[in-house]
Structure formats: C-alpha cells, structure tokens
Amino acid sequence: MWRVSSGADCVLTSEKQSEEIMFVYSTAAVQAEMKYRQERIRRDFQRPVWFRKRLPQPPPPCAPELRARPAM
C-alpha cells in the first residue's frame, strides 16, 4: 500500500491497476490553470513602468486649409 502525501485519504493497493485510477482534474480545469499560470508569468516578468518604451503617438491631424472665400 502507498499513501498519497498530498493529504488526500486515497490509499492505493497493489491489486488496483494504474489504468483504473480516475483523474481528479478535468480537461477544462487543467486548461484554466495553464492559462492562469501563463498570465501570471507574463504579469510577473514584465519590465517596470519606468523602463518600458513609450508607445508611438500618431501625428495630430492636420487642420483643413483656410480660405478667405469659397472657391467657385
């Protein structure tokens, strides 16, 4: 018999095959955990605000040409 060290009260016997053991985590739960961890890594390893490059600002729009009277 082996005891699981994670605190779960799951005892495995040598008679039970590893194929018969059900997975505790669903696919959606694993994907959500992966997404959370990737986002956390991305957030934790960002450069500080003062070190980042400034985003390029688009040039201000040009004013239309002013004329004394409308062209005919």
PDB file with one MODEL, atoms N, CA, C and O in Angstrom:
MODEL        1
ATOM      1  N   MET A   1       0.841  -1.197   0.000  1.00  0.00           N
ATOM      2  CA  MET A   1       0.000   0.000   0.000  1.00  0.00           C
ATOM      3  C   MET A   1       0.876   1.247   0.000  1.00  0.00           C
ATOM      4  O   MET A   1       1.925   1.296   0.643  1.00  0.00           O
ATOM      5  N   TRP A   2       0.418   2.245  -0.735  1.00  0.00           N
ATOM      6  CA  TRP A   2       1.110   3.523  -0.761  1.00  0.00           C
ATOM      7  C   TRP A   2       0.170   4.598  -0.270  1.00  0.00           C
ATOM      8  O   TRP A   2      -1.028   4.556  -0.551  1.00  0.00           O
ATOM      9  N   ARG A   3       0.691   5.539   0.444  1.00  0.00           N
ATOM     10  CA  ARG A   3      -0.127   6.666   0.895  1.00  0.00           C
ATOM     11  C   ARG A   3       0.242   7.885   0.075  1.00  0.00           C
ATOM     12  O   ARG A   3       1.417   8.129  -0.199  1.00  0.00           O
ATOM     13  N   VAL A   4      -0.761   8.644  -0.312  1.00  0.00           N
ATOM     14  CA  VAL A   4      -0.534   9.872  -1.065  1.00  0.00           C
ATOM     15  C   VAL A   4      -0.135  10.950  -0.076  1.00  0.00           C
ATOM     16  O   VAL A   4      -0.812  11.146   0.933  1.00  0.00           O
ATOM     17  N   SER A   5       0.958  11.654  -0.354  1.00  0.00           N
ATOM     18  CA  SER A   5       1.476  12.632   0.604  1.00  0.00           C
ATOM     19  C   SER A   5       0.791  13.983   0.525  1.00  0.00           C
ATOM     20  O   SER A   5       1.136  14.890   1.283  1.00  0.00           O
ATOM     21  N   SER A   6      -0.176  14.140  -0.379  1.00  0.00           N
ATOM     22  CA  SER A   6      -0.816  15.442  -0.531  1.00  0.00           C
ATOM     23  C   SER A   6      -1.914  15.669   0.497  1.00  0.00           C
ATOM     24  O   SER A   6      -2.574  16.707   0.462  1.00  0.00           O
ATOM     25  N   GLY A   7      -2.127  14.737   1.402  1.00  0.00           N
ATOM     26  CA  GLY A   7      -3.157  14.913   2.408  1.00  0.00           C
ATOM     27  C   GLY A   7      -4.462  14.257   2.033  1.00  0.00           C
ATOM     28  O   GLY A   7      -5.380  14.200   2.851  1.00  0.00           O
ATOM     29  N   ALA A   8      -4.568  13.765   0.825  1.00  0.00           N
ATOM     30  CA  ALA A   8      -5.802  13.095   0.408  1.00  0.00           C
ATOM     31  C   ALA A   8      -5.866  11.726   1.068  1.00  0.00           C
ATOM     32  O   ALA A   8      -4.837  11.081   1.273  1.00  0.00           O
ATOM     33  N   ASP A   9      -7.057  11.288   1.397  1.00  0.00           N
ATOM     34  CA  ASP A   9      -7.226   9.993   2.039  1.00  0.00           C
ATOM     35  C   ASP A   9      -7.401   8.898   0.995  1.00  0.00           C
ATOM     36  O   ASP A   9      -8.326   8.090   1.080  1.00  0.00           O
ATOM     37  N   CYS A  10      -6.522   8.878   0.026  1.00  0.00           N
ATOM     38  CA  CYS A  10      -6.594   7.909  -1.056  1.00  0.00           C
ATOM     39  C   CYS A  10      -5.507   6.865  -0.820  1.00  0.00           C
ATOM     40  O   CYS A  10      -4.322   7.194  -0.790  1.00  0.00           O
ATOM     41  N   VAL A  11      -5.909   5.614  -0.653  1.00  0.00           N
ATOM     42  CA  VAL A  11      -4.952   4.538  -0.436  1.00  0.00           C
ATOM     43  C   VAL A  11      -5.005   3.619  -1.644  1.00  0.00           C
ATOM     44  O   VAL A  11      -6.066   3.108  -2.002  1.00  0.00           O
ATOM     45  N   LEU A  12      -3.856   3.414  -2.268  1.00  0.00           N
ATOM     46  CA  LEU A  12      -3.784   2.553  -3.443  1.00  0.00           C
ATOM     47  C   LEU A  12      -3.267   1.187  -3.030  1.00  0.00           C
ATOM     48  O   LEU A  12      -2.314   1.090  -2.256  1.00  0.00           O
ATOM     49  N   THR A  13      -3.873   0.156  -3.528  1.00  0.00           N
ATOM     50  CA  THR A  13      -3.386  -1.190  -3.265  1.00  0.00           C
ATOM     51  C   THR A  13      -2.692  -1.704  -4.507  1.00  0.00           C
ATOM     52  O   THR A  13      -2.899  -1.193  -5.607  1.00  0.00           O
ATOM     53  N   SER A  14      -1.872  -2.711  -4.323  1.00  0.00           N
ATOM     54  CA  SER A  14      -1.133  -3.256  -5.455  1.00  0.00           C
ATOM     55  C   SER A  14      -2.063  -3.977  -6.430  1.00  0.00           C
ATOM     56  O   SER A  14      -1.686  -4.210  -7.578  1.00  0.00           O
ATOM     57  N   GLU A  15      -3.299  -4.342  -5.980  1.00  0.00           N
ATOM     58  CA  GLU A  15      -4.240  -5.024  -6.867  1.00  0.00           C
ATOM     59  C   GLU A  15      -4.833  -4.068  -7.891  1.00  0.00           C
ATOM     60  O   GLU A  15      -5.221  -4.489  -8.981  1.00  0.00           O
ATOM     61  N   LYS A  16      -4.905  -2.800  -7.554  1.00  0.00           N
ATOM     62  CA  LYS A  16      -5.539  -1.816  -8.438  1.00  0.00           C
ATOM     63  C   LYS A  16      -4.551  -1.411  -9.530  1.00  0.00           C
ATOM     64  O   LYS A  16      -3.424  -1.013  -9.235  1.00  0.00           O
ATOM     65  N   GLN A  17      -4.965  -1.509 -10.759  1.00  0.00           N
ATOM     66  CA  GLN A  17      -4.106  -1.140 -11.876  1.00  0.00           C
ATOM     67  C   GLN A  17      -4.089   0.375 -12.045  1.00  0.00           C
ATOM     68  O   GLN A  17      -5.048   1.057 -11.682  1.00  0.00           O
ATOM     69  N   SER A  18      -3.005   0.894 -12.592  1.00  0.00           N
ATOM     70  CA  SER A  18      -2.905   2.343 -12.778  1.00  0.00           C
ATOM     71  C   SER A  18      -3.908   2.850 -13.810  1.00  0.00           C
ATOM     72  O   SER A  18      -4.287   4.020 -13.774  1.00  0.00           O
ATOM     73  N   GLU A  19      -4.349   1.975 -14.741  1.00  0.00           N
ATOM     74  CA  GLU A  19      -5.331   2.393 -15.737  1.00  0.00           C
ATOM     75  C   GLU A  19      -6.707   2.616 -15.121  1.00  0.00           C
ATOM     76  O   GLU A  19      -7.523   3.351 -15.678  1.00  0.00           O
ATOM     77  N   GLU A  20      -6.971   1.991 -13.979  1.00  0.00           N
ATOM     78  CA  GLU A  20      -8.278   2.098 -13.348  1.00  0.00           C
ATOM     79  C   GLU A  20      -8.423   3.367 -12.513  1.00  0.00           C
ATOM     80  O   GLU A  20      -9.532   3.716 -12.106  1.00  0.00           O
ATOM     81  N   ILE A  21      -7.332   4.050 -12.257  1.00  0.00           N
ATOM     82  CA  ILE A  21      -7.373   5.245 -11.424  1.00  0.00           C
ATOM     83  C   ILE A  21      -7.943   6.392 -12.243  1.00  0.00           C
ATOM     84  O   ILE A  21      -7.466   6.668 -13.343  1.00  0.00           O
ATOM     85  N   MET A  22      -8.961   7.061 -11.714  1.00  0.00           N
ATOM     86  CA  MET A  22      -9.573   8.184 -12.423  1.00  0.00           C
ATOM     87  C   MET A  22      -8.773   9.450 -12.156  1.00  0.00           C
ATOM     88  O   MET A  22      -8.222   9.639 -11.072  1.00  0.00           O
ATOM     89  N   PHE A  23      -8.721  10.314 -13.165  1.00  0.00           N
ATOM     90  CA  PHE A  23      -8.056  11.589 -12.992  1.00  0.00           C
ATOM     91  C   PHE A  23      -8.987  12.531 -12.245  1.00  0.00           C
ATOM     92  O   PHE A  23     -10.180  12.604 -12.542  1.00  0.00           O
ATOM     93  N   VAL A  24      -8.437  13.249 -11.277  1.00  0.00           N
ATOM     94  CA  VAL A  24      -9.239  14.140 -10.443  1.00  0.00           C
ATOM     95  C   VAL A  24      -9.579  15.413 -11.206  1.00  0.00           C
ATOM     96  O   VAL A  24     -10.658  15.974 -11.016  1.00  0.00           O
ATOM     97  N   TYR A  25      -8.674  15.877 -12.067  1.00  0.00           N
ATOM     98  CA  TYR A  25      -8.848  17.162 -12.732  1.00  0.00           C
ATOM     99  C   TYR A  25      -9.429  16.973 -14.128  1.00  0.00           C
ATOM    100  O   TYR A  25      -8.994  16.099 -14.877  1.00  0.00           O
ATOM    101  N   SER A  26     -10.411  17.794 -14.470  1.00  0.00           N
ATOM    102  CA  SER A  26     -10.981  17.733 -15.812  1.00  0.00           C
ATOM    103  C   SER A  26     -10.079  18.490 -16.783  1.00  0.00           C
ATOM    104  O   SER A  26      -9.198  19.241 -16.366  1.00  0.00           O
ATOM    105  N   THR A  27     -10.303  18.290 -18.059  1.00  0.00           N
ATOM    106  CA  THR A  27      -9.511  18.974 -19.078  1.00  0.00           C
ATOM    107  C   THR A  27      -9.690  20.480 -18.983  1.00  0.00           C
ATOM    108  O   THR A  27      -8.727  21.234 -19.120  1.00  0.00           O
ATOM    109  N   ALA A  28     -10.927  20.921 -18.746  1.00  0.00           N
ATOM    110  CA  ALA A  28     -11.189  22.361 -18.640  1.00  0.00           C
ATOM    111  C   ALA A  28     -10.464  22.963 -17.444  1.00  0.00           C
ATOM    112  O   ALA A  28      -9.956  24.081 -17.523  1.00  0.00           O
ATOM    113  N   ALA A  29     -10.412  22.225 -16.334  1.00  0.00           N
ATOM    114  CA  ALA A  29      -9.725  22.734 -15.144  1.00  0.00           C
ATOM    115  C   ALA A  29      -8.229  22.860 -15.398  1.00  0.00           C
ATOM    116  O   ALA A  29      -7.605  23.834 -14.977  1.00  0.00           O
ATOM    117  N   VAL A  30      -7.654  21.882 -16.083  1.00  0.00           N
ATOM    118  CA  VAL A  30      -6.222  21.929 -16.389  1.00  0.00           C
ATOM    119  C   VAL A  30      -5.922  23.082 -17.341  1.00  0.00           C
ATOM    120  O   VAL A  30      -4.929  23.788 -17.161  1.00  0.00           O
ATOM    121  N   GLN A  31      -6.771  23.283 -18.356  1.00  0.00           N
ATOM    122  CA  GLN A  31      -6.547  24.380 -19.298  1.00  0.00           C
ATOM    123  C   GLN A  31      -6.688  25.730 -18.611  1.00  0.00           C
ATOM    124  O   GLN A  31      -5.931  26.656 -18.903  1.00  0.00           O
ATOM    125  N   ALA A  32      -7.653  25.852 -17.699  1.00  0.00           N
ATOM    126  CA  ALA A  32      -7.818  27.107 -16.962  1.00  0.00           C
ATOM    127  C   ALA A  32      -6.604  27.375 -16.082  1.00  0.00           C
ATOM    128  O   ALA A  32      -6.158  28.517 -15.976  1.00  0.00           O
ATOM    129  N   GLU A  33      -6.069  26.340 -15.455  1.00  0.00           N
ATOM    130  CA  GLU A  33      -4.874  26.500 -14.620  1.00  0.00           C
ATOM    131  C   GLU A  33      -3.677  26.908 -15.475  1.00  0.00           C
ATOM    132  O   GLU A  33      -2.897  27.771 -15.070  1.00  0.00           O
ATOM    133  N   MET A  34      -3.519  26.298 -16.655  1.00  0.00           N
ATOM    134  CA  MET A  34      -2.412  26.666 -17.545  1.00  0.00           C
ATOM    135  C   MET A  34      -2.535  28.115 -17.981  1.00  0.00           C
ATOM    136  O   MET A  34      -1.542  28.844 -17.996  1.00  0.00           O
ATOM    137  N   LYS A  35      -3.738  28.541 -18.334  1.00  0.00           N
ATOM    138  CA  LYS A  35      -3.953  29.920 -18.767  1.00  0.00           C
ATOM    139  C   LYS A  35      -3.635  30.898 -17.638  1.00  0.00           C
ATOM    140  O   LYS A  35      -3.013  31.936 -17.862  1.00  0.00           O
ATOM    141  N   TYR A  36      -4.070  30.556 -16.419  1.00  0.00           N
ATOM    142  CA  TYR A  36      -3.801  31.414 -15.261  1.00  0.00           C
ATOM    143  C   TYR A  36      -2.304  31.523 -15.002  1.00  0.00           C
ATOM    144  O   TYR A  36      -1.788  32.616 -14.768  1.00  0.00           O
ATOM    145  N   ARG A  37      -1.608  30.391 -15.043  1.00  0.00           N
ATOM    146  CA  ARG A  37      -0.168  30.417 -14.764  1.00  0.00           C
ATOM    147  C   ARG A  37       0.605  31.171 -15.836  1.00  0.00           C
ATOM    148  O   ARG A  37       1.549  31.895 -15.518  1.00  0.00           O
ATOM    149  N   GLN A  38       0.219  31.013 -17.111  1.00  0.00           N
ATOM    150  CA  GLN A  38       0.894  31.751 -18.181  1.00  0.00           C
ATOM    151  C   GLN A  38       0.676  33.248 -18.025  1.00  0.00           C
ATOM    152  O   GLN A  38       1.599  34.041 -18.215  1.00  0.00           O
ATOM    153  N   GLU A  39      -0.551  33.633 -17.676  1.00  0.00           N
ATOM    154  CA  GLU A  39      -0.853  35.052 -17.476  1.00  0.00           C
ATOM    155  C   GLU A  39      -0.076  35.604 -16.284  1.00  0.00           C
ATOM    156  O   GLU A  39       0.400  36.738 -16.317  1.00  0.00           O
ATOM    157  N   ARG A  40       0.048  34.795 -15.233  1.00  0.00           N
ATOM    158  CA  ARG A  40       0.788  35.241 -14.048  1.00  0.00           C
ATOM    159  C   ARG A  40       2.268  35.401 -14.365  1.00  0.00           C
ATOM    160  O   ARG A  40       2.889  36.368 -13.923  1.00  0.00           O
ATOM    161  N   ILE A  41       2.843  34.475 -15.119  1.00  0.00           N
ATOM    162  CA  ILE A  41       4.250  34.594 -15.519  1.00  0.00           C
ATOM    163  C   ILE A  41       4.439  35.847 -16.362  1.00  0.00           C
ATOM    164  O   ILE A  41       5.392  36.599 -16.156  1.00  0.00           O
ATOM    165  N   ARG A  42       3.531  36.077 -17.315  1.00  0.00           N
ATOM    166  CA  ARG A  42       3.619  37.260 -18.171  1.00  0.00           C
ATOM    167  C   ARG A  42       3.556  38.534 -17.322  1.00  0.00           C
ATOM    168  O   ARG A  42       4.294  39.489 -17.565  1.00  0.00           O
ATOM    169  N   ARG A  43       2.664  38.535 -16.321  1.00  0.00           N
ATOM    170  CA  ARG A  43       2.499  39.710 -15.463  1.00  0.00           C
ATOM    171  C   ARG A  43       3.718  39.910 -14.554  1.00  0.00           C
ATOM    172  O   ARG A  43       4.183  41.036 -14.380  1.00  0.00           O
ATOM    173  N   ASP A  44       4.233  38.822 -13.975  1.00  0.00           N
ATOM    174  CA  ASP A  44       5.330  38.926 -13.014  1.00  0.00           C
ATOM    175  C   ASP A  44       6.650  39.302 -13.665  1.00  0.00           C
ATOM    176  O   ASP A  44       7.503  39.909 -13.018  1.00  0.00           O
ATOM    177  N   PHE A  45       6.836  38.949 -14.943  1.00  0.00           N
ATOM    178  CA  PHE A  45       8.118  39.208 -15.583  1.00  0.00           C
ATOM    179  C   PHE A  45       8.078  40.394 -16.533  1.00  0.00           C
ATOM    180  O   PHE A  45       8.945  40.521 -17.398  1.00  0.00           O
ATOM    181  N   GLN A  46       7.089  41.261 -16.385  1.00  0.00           N
ATOM    182  CA  GLN A  46       7.060  42.477 -17.189  1.00  0.00           C
ATOM    183  C   GLN A  46       8.123  43.443 -16.686  1.00  0.00           C
ATOM    184  O   GLN A  46       8.500  43.427 -15.514  1.00  0.00           O
ATOM    185  N   ARG A  47       8.592  44.278 -17.594  1.00  0.00           N
ATOM    186  CA  ARG A  47       9.522  45.322 -17.174  1.00  0.00           C
ATOM    187  C   ARG A  47       8.771  46.368 -16.374  1.00  0.00           C
ATOM    188  O   ARG A  47       7.568  46.544 -16.569  1.00  0.00           O
ATOM    189  N   PRO A  48       9.460  47.073 -15.467  1.00  0.00           N
ATOM    190  CA  PRO A  48       8.777  48.128 -14.715  1.00  0.00           C
ATOM    191  C   PRO A  48       8.281  49.233 -15.642  1.00  0.00           C
ATOM    192  O   PRO A  48       8.767  49.385 -16.763  1.00  0.00           O
ATOM    193  N   VAL A  49       7.321  49.990 -15.163  1.00  0.00           N
ATOM    194  CA  VAL A  49       6.700  51.032 -15.989  1.00  0.00           C
ATOM    195  C   VAL A  49       7.737  52.050 -16.444  1.00  0.00           C
ATOM    196  O   VAL A  49       7.699  52.503 -17.588  1.00  0.00           O
ATOM    197  N   TRP A  50       8.662  52.414 -15.561  1.00  0.00           N
ATOM    198  CA  TRP A  50       9.644  53.440 -15.912  1.00  0.00           C
ATOM    199  C   TRP A  50      10.662  52.927 -16.932  1.00  0.00           C
ATOM    200  O   TRP A  50      11.379  53.729 -17.531  1.00  0.00           O
ATOM    201  N   PHE A  51      10.741  51.604 -17.144  1.00  0.00           N
ATOM    202  CA  PHE A  51      11.728  51.035 -18.055  1.00  0.00           C
ATOM    203  C   PHE A  51      11.149  50.787 -19.441  1.00  0.00           C
ATOM    204  O   PHE A  51      11.897  50.602 -20.401  1.00  0.00           O
ATOM    205  N   ARG A  52       9.829  50.781 -19.554  1.00  0.00           N
ATOM    206  CA  ARG A  52       9.185  50.459 -20.834  1.00  0.00           C
ATOM    207  C   ARG A  52       9.337  51.584 -21.840  1.00  0.00           C
ATOM    208  O   ARG A  52       9.456  52.755 -21.478  1.00  0.00           O
ATOM    209  N   LYS A  53       9.332  51.205 -23.117  1.00  0.00           N
ATOM    210  CA  LYS A  53       9.361  52.206 -24.184  1.00  0.00           C
ATOM    211  C   LYS A  53       8.011  52.899 -24.241  1.00  0.00           C
ATOM    212  O   LYS A  53       6.979  52.310 -23.919  1.00  0.00           O
ATOM    213  N   ARG A  54       8.036  54.145 -24.650  1.00  0.00           N
ATOM    214  CA  ARG A  54       6.778  54.852 -24.840  1.00  0.00           C
ATOM    215  C   ARG A  54       6.150  54.390 -26.144  1.00  0.00           C
ATOM    216  O   ARG A  54       6.844  54.152 -27.132  1.00  0.00           O
ATOM    217  N   LEU A  55       4.847  54.267 -26.136  1.00  0.00           N
ATOM    218  CA  LEU A  55       4.150  53.872 -27.359  1.00  0.00           C
ATOM    219  C   LEU A  55       4.197  55.023 -28.348  1.00  0.00           C
ATOM    220  O   LEU A  55       4.010  56.174 -27.954  1.00  0.00           O
ATOM    221  N   PRO A  56       4.441  54.744 -29.624  1.00  0.00           N
ATOM    222  CA  PRO A  56       4.491  55.834 -30.608  1.00  0.00           C
ATOM    223  C   PRO A  56       3.129  56.509 -30.733  1.00  0.00           C
ATOM    224  O   PRO A  56       2.104  55.849 -30.902  1.00  0.00           O
ATOM    225  N   GLN A  57       3.142  57.835 -30.646  1.00  0.00           N
ATOM    226  CA  GLN A  57       1.903  58.603 -30.756  1.00  0.00           C
ATOM    227  C   GLN A  57       1.667  58.955 -32.224  1.00  0.00           C
ATOM    228  O   GLN A  57       2.598  59.381 -32.907  1.00  0.00           O
ATOM    229  N   PRO A  58       0.459  58.787 -32.713  1.00  0.00           N
ATOM    230  CA  PRO A  58       0.192  59.171 -34.103  1.00  0.00           C
ATOM    231  C   PRO A  58       0.266  60.692 -34.236  1.00  0.00           C
ATOM    232  O   PRO A  58      -0.060  61.408 -33.289  1.00  0.00           O
ATOM    233  N   PRO A  59       0.690  61.193 -35.398  1.00  0.00           N
ATOM    234  CA  PRO A  59       0.778  62.649 -35.563  1.00  0.00           C
ATOM    235  C   PRO A  59      -0.613  63.268 -35.480  1.00  0.00           C
ATOM    236  O   PRO A  59      -1.595  62.653 -35.898  1.00  0.00           O
ATOM    237  N   PRO A  60      -0.699  64.480 -34.945  1.00  0.00           N
ATOM    238  CA  PRO A  60      -2.020  65.118 -34.848  1.00  0.00           C
ATOM    239  C   PRO A  60      -2.578  65.383 -36.243  1.00  0.00           C
ATOM    240  O   PRO A  60      -1.818  65.666 -37.170  1.00  0.00           O
ATOM    241  N   PRO A  61      -3.877  65.295 -36.397  1.00  0.00           N
ATOM    242  CA  PRO A  61      -4.455  65.520 -37.732  1.00  0.00           C
ATOM    243  C   PRO A  61      -4.242  66.967 -38.170  1.00  0.00           C
ATOM    244  O   PRO A  61      -4.318  67.896 -37.366  1.00  0.00           O
ATOM    245  N   CYS A  62      -3.975  67.131 -39.452  1.00  0.00           N
ATOM    246  CA  CYS A  62      -3.733  68.471 -39.989  1.00  0.00           C
ATOM    247  C   CYS A  62      -5.063  69.219 -40.116  1.00  0.00           C
ATOM    248  O   CYS A  62      -6.094  68.635 -40.449  1.00  0.00           O
ATOM    249  N   ALA A  63      -5.011  70.513 -39.844  1.00  0.00           N
ATOM    250  CA  ALA A  63      -6.216  71.336 -39.981  1.00  0.00           C
ATOM    251  C   ALA A  63      -6.484  71.553 -41.467  1.00  0.00           C
ATOM    252  O   ALA A  63      -5.539  71.658 -42.249  1.00  0.00           O
ATOM    253  N   PRO A  64      -7.747  71.622 -41.870  1.00  0.00           N
ATOM    254  CA  PRO A  64      -8.031  71.871 -43.294  1.00  0.00           C
ATOM    255  C   PRO A  64      -7.560  73.274 -43.682  1.00  0.00           C
ATOM    256  O   PRO A  64      -7.479  74.184 -42.857  1.00  0.00           O
ATOM    257  N   GLU A  65      -7.263  73.404 -44.943  1.00  0.00           N
ATOM    258  CA  GLU A  65      -6.758  74.688 -45.438  1.00  0.00           C
ATOM    259  C   GLU A  65      -7.852  75.754 -45.304  1.00  0.00           C
ATOM    260  O   GLU A  65      -9.007  75.518 -45.659  1.00  0.00           O
ATOM    261  N   LEU A  66      -7.476  76.917 -44.793  1.00  0.00           N
ATOM    262  CA  LEU A  66      -8.441  78.005 -44.613  1.00  0.00           C
ATOM    263  C   LEU A  66      -8.358  78.959 -45.796  1.00  0.00           C
ATOM    264  O   LEU A  66      -7.267  79.348 -46.213  1.00  0.00           O
ATOM    265  N   ARG A  67      -9.502  79.331 -46.328  1.00  0.00           N
ATOM    266  CA  ARG A  67      -9.546  80.280 -47.440  1.00  0.00           C
ATOM    267  C   ARG A  67     -10.437  81.455 -47.054  1.00  0.00           C
ATOM    268  O   ARG A  67     -11.339  81.331 -46.226  1.00  0.00           O
ATOM    269  N   ALA A  68     -10.161  82.589 -47.673  1.00  0.00           N
ATOM    270  CA  ALA A  68     -10.948  83.782 -47.362  1.00  0.00           C
ATOM    271  C   ALA A  68     -12.383  83.629 -47.849  1.00  0.00           C
ATOM    272  O   ALA A  68     -13.317  84.041 -47.161  1.00  0.00           O
ATOM    273  N   ARG A  69     -12.569  83.035 -49.034  1.00  0.00           N
ATOM    274  CA  ARG A  69     -13.916  82.794 -49.551  1.00  0.00           C
ATOM    275  C   ARG A  69     -13.910  81.467 -50.292  1.00  0.00           C
ATOM    276  O   ARG A  69     -12.868  81.047 -50.795  1.00  0.00           O
ATOM    277  N   PRO A  70     -15.017  80.823 -50.364  1.00  0.00           N
ATOM    278  CA  PRO A  70     -15.028  79.521 -51.025  1.00  0.00           C
ATOM    279  C   PRO A  70     -14.700  79.637 -52.505  1.00  0.00           C
ATOM    280  O   PRO A  70     -15.059  80.612 -53.165  1.00  0.00           O
ATOM    281  N   ALA A  71     -14.019  78.635 -53.004  1.00  0.00           N
ATOM    282  CA  ALA A  71     -13.661  78.632 -54.424  1.00  0.00           C
ATOM    283  C   ALA A  71     -14.893  78.351 -55.265  1.00  0.00           C
ATOM    284  O   ALA A  71     -15.774  77.593 -54.860  1.00  0.00           O
ATOM    285  N   MET A  72     -14.952  78.985 -56.474  1.00  0.00           N
ATOM    286  CA  MET A  72     -16.108  78.783 -57.341  1.00  0.00           C
ATOM    287  C   MET A  72     -15.745  77.910 -58.507  1.00  0.00           C
ATOM    288  O   MET A  72     -16.593  77.625 -59.352  1.00  0.00           O
TER     289      MET A  72
ENDMDL
END
